[in-house]
Amino acid sequence: MTLGSLPEADIEVVCPRCGGSSLERFYGPCDSCRADLRATISKDKTELTASEYVPKMNVTPNAVASKE
């Protein structure tokens, strides 16, 4: 394997979540742990609506600028 290329064969890794060994292409959770994580962590997409932008008025005019 050269720098920047993907592994071509599966390697034996120890799952960081359950501690079992399995053949995987990359290091990480095993297939059963990944399925469990997808089932417990994933959420349904929700529609977001942005509220109307109202600029904040935190600057008061000084006496010279408002003098007529």
NORUR-V527610 format. One record per backbone hydrogen bond with DSSP energy under -0.5 kcal/mol. CO is the residue of the C=O (numbers start at 1). NH is the residue of the N-H. Records with the same first field share a line. If there is no record, write none. Layout:
CO: NH, NH
//
This chain:
2: 5
11: 13, 24
13: 15, 22
15: 19
20: 15
22: 13, 24
24: 11
30: 34
31: 35
32: 36
33: 37
34: 38
35: 39
36: 40
37: 41, 42
38: 42
53: 55
56: 58
58: 60
62: 66
63: 67
64: 67
//
